[in-house]
Amino acid sequence: VAAFVPDRTVEVKWPNDVWIGRRKCAGVLVETRMTGQSIDSVIVGVGLNVNRLTWAPALQSIATSILQERGGEPLDRIEVLAVVVGHVESWVGRLIAHGGEALVDALRPHLALVGERVRWQEGEGLFEGVAPSGAALVRTASGLETLHAARFEAIAANEDAPKSLRYPARQRLGQIYSARRRAASSEDERATWAAKIE
């Protein structure tokens, strides 16, 4: 997706959405077929909004498309598909050569909601990123939780955090922002993260 909108912020919202400017542009669904205790096959489905410009009222503030973000003429969807498949093949090659942790390492700088409070069905906490396994790491009032399957959403900044989370969360948030600033690829990004730390 980032290849088509190089001037926009493209992030992955764990576990399976791709955001442009915090609006969903794509989603990934993975189905695993098992034989006993072994993985027999993995089927990956990808949905990508390419040229769509109109949305139902409920989606207008949360959905977007490549065309909506870049403007100009509609894209050739076959060309978009070729680029996406090329990237998928490249990452499958890396997975085979280097294992899953290499993909997780590459994903980390592009994760959405890191350092933000999130809520899921069973609780809420501070999203700290992902483990080498790809599981989400969330700091809760009772400690660090590892989520292997969940859907979470950002908690509005004006909602009070539980007292037991306030100081540790603020301290950890500063550490996360500092790390993001150090990993930033441009002066503008570094300035953005530096402002958040202050």
Helices and strands as residue ranges (DSSP letters): E 10-13, E 17-20, E 23-35, E 38-48, G 57-59, H 66-70, H 77-98, H 100-107, G 108-110, E 117-120, E 123-130, E 136-140, E 143-147, E 153-154, H 163-183, H 187-197
